[in-house]
Amino acid sequence: MTALNAVTDYTLDGEVGVITLNSPPVNALSRPVLEGISLGVAAGLADDGAKAIVLICEGRTFIAGADIGGLGSRREERPIDPMGDLERSTKPVVAAIHGTALGGGLEAALCCNYRVAVPSARCGLPEVNLGLLPGAGGTQRLPRLVGPQKALEMMTSGAHIPAPQCHEMGVIDALVEEGKLREGAIAFARKVLAENRPLRKVRDINEKVEAARGHPEIFAAFRKANARKFRGFLAPEYNIRCIEAAVNEPFDQGIQTEQRLFRELLSGEQSAAQRYAFFAERQANKIPDVPDDTPLIPVNTVGIIGAGTMGGGIAMNFANAGIPVVIVEVKQDALDRGLSVIRKNYERTASRGGITAADVEKRMGLITGSLDMNALATVDMVIEAVFERMDIKKDIFTKLDAICKPGAILATNTSALNIDEIASVTSRPEAVIGLHFFSPANVMKLLEVVRADHTSKSVIATSMKLAKKIGKIAALVGVCPGFVGNRILGQRQREAQKLMFEGAMPWDIDRVLYDFGFPMGPFAMSDLAGLDIGWVKEKSNGETIRDALCELDRRGQKTGAGYYDYDENRVAHPSPVTEKIIQDFVAKSGVNARTITDAEILERCLYPMVNEGAKILEEGMAIRASDVDVIWENGYGWPVYRGGPMWWGDQVGLDKVLAGMKKMHAEMGDLYKPAALLEKMVAEGKNFTR
Ligand code: T1G
C-alpha cells in the first residue's frame, strides 16, 4: 500500500489498482481529497501491473460532495483537475459506491467509466438545497445517462436515490453484495477487462439528450408543474437551464453554461443563506453543557397520551421509524377515531405511491391502543398530547409518576404551558422534558425540545438524538411563554392585526409577506385554519374583527368566506364585506386610516421578530441565533433562501433594525423597546450569524 497523501492510498490487487480515500466524516472534496484523486489516477496509470482502476472510500460513505464549508472561499492554489483526470484515464476506472454519493461525489463517479454500488447506497445531486447546481459536470453528464426528465426531477428535488433505482435508471452499472463492495468492484473491473469493454465516457453518450432536442415542451411543462414549489428560489431554475444546455448544446459548451450559472449562484445571497442553513441545522444538535458522550437512555417503546390530531401525528413519527407505540385515550370512540385517522393518513400516502400497502400494515401493526394508562408501565418514553389545560396535564403527570418505570422519559407536547410547573407534580423532574411538535406532527420537520429547570442531560441528549431518528430537525429551547417559535410568531401576528387598524387591508399584509417568501400570510392562514377556533357564538358580541366575521358566518375557507371571499375553486379574493367591517372598526377607534407602504408592512412585521429573537438570546431561551433561524425555517415557513430572521436581520443591517425599533418604540411604546443585546451588537459592530 502506498500513501499518496494524508487522505489517499493506492494498492495493486491483482491487475486492478485501487485508490482509497479516507477523509472523515464524509470524504467531502477538500483540497487533499481532490489532490488524492489526481495522484491516485496518476499512480494507477503509471503502474504497469494495473490494467484497471477502482476508486473507493473508507468510512461511512463514498464522497458526499464538495466541502460545503470551503465553497466560495477564494484560495490561490495550483489548479488541479481530478474530474478530468478520471475521465481522461486510459485504463478503465470503476467507482465503488457505498453510503451517499452526493453532489461532487456523484459527479466524480460520473467521470469514471463505470459505477458499482451496494444496495444500501444512495446517489444524488442535492446542490439545489444549498442554492447551487452541480458544478463539476453533473448537469451535463446526468441527463446523458438518465434523460432530461429524470435529471430534472433528481436535480431540482435534491433527492438521495436508492442504488437499486439508480441501477434501473442507468446511473449505476451493477449492484454488488452488501458488505463486499471492494471485492465486488474489483471483480467488476476484471469483468470489464475480460470482456474488453470500451473506455466508455458518459460525456459521449448522447442518445437521450439528442432525443429530447427540439422538445422544449419537456422544460416548459416541468417549469409549470413546479412553479409554486420553486417560487422565489433561483437554483431550481438554474438547474433546469443547465439541463436544457445538455440537450441543446455540445458537451463542452454545456459545461461552460454550467460553470457560468454555478458561479452566479455561488456568489449570490440565496446560496449563502442556504449553506448557512445547512450548518445551522447541524449546529442545533450541539449543546454546550451536554457533551456528545452524555449517556443515552434507550427508547425502544413509546407511549402517547391522546389520540387526537397531535397525538396521532406524533405516533406516526415513531411507527415510521419502526418504534412500537401505545396510544392511550379515555374513551373508546376517541381511540377508534384516532387510530382510523392514522390508518387513513397512511393509506393516502400509499395511494400516492409514497409507501406500499405492506408498509401501511407494518406501521399500523406497531401502533396499539389502550384505555388504561397502566399500559404505559413499561414504555421507555411517554409523550402527553392532550388539551392545553394545566390542570389536566398535572393530573396526567401525577399518574404517570406512579405508573411509569424508573428511568422512563416523561415528555409533554405542550405548545405554551410552563413545563417546570408540570414537572413539579412528579417525583422525577429530571425525567420531564418538552417535545413540542408542530401540526401536522407527522409532516412538519421541526421539533422544539424544551429544557425545563431540572431536565437531566441524558434526557436532553436522548431527546435530541431521538428527534433525528424520527426524521425531525430539533432545536433546544427554554421554558418561556411560546418557547421560541410561537413567541416570535406573536410579534408578527400582533403587528399584522395592528396594521389593519391603521389602514392596511389583510390582503395587503398577506401579499407583502407572501412576496417575501412565506407560504401564505397570516390572514390567509387564519382563514385556512378557521376563524372560529376558540370563538364562542353565545359569548360573541362583535368586539373584534374576528368576532364580527364569525357572527356573519364568515368563519374561513370552510364557509367560503372569512377575511377573504372564496370562489368555487377556493381561490381567495379581497372582500368588500371585510373591508367595510375593518373600516367601521377603524372609524370607531378614532384612528385616521393612512396609506401604509409595503416597506413599512414588512418592517413592522419582521423587525419585532428580530428584536424578540435578540431578547430570547439574552434570556438564554435559545443557545444561538442560528437555532432561532432553524426554528423559523422548519416550523413557520421562513424562506430558506433568506436564512431565517436573525440571518435576515444581519443582512438588512442591525443598525437599520435598531433604528426601526427605536422609531416604533417612540411612536407606540415599550412593546417595541429594542433588546439590550440588539443595542450591544450594533454598538460593537457585530452581527448575529456571520
Ligand atoms: N461538506 C462539509 N461537511 C459535510 C458535508 C459536506 N458536503 N456533508 C456532511 N458534512 C458534515 C456535517 O456538517 C456533519 O459535521 C457531519 O459531516 C455529518 O453530517 C461541486 C458544489 C452526507 C447525507 O449537499 O446531505 O458537491 O456536525 O450530520 O445525517 O457540484 O451530511 O459532525 O461537525 O448531516 O448521516 C453537495 C450534504 C455539496 C451533501 C450525511 N453535497 N450532506 O447525513 O450526517 S455541494 C451535499 C448531507 C457540491 C459540487 C457541489 C449529509 C449526509 P458535524 P450529518 P448524516
Residues whose N, C-alpha, C, O or C-beta is under 5 A from the ligand:
A	BS01	T1G	P25 V26 A28 A64 G65 A66 D67 I68 G69 T100 L102 G103 G104 P126 E127 L133 P134 G135 A136 R282
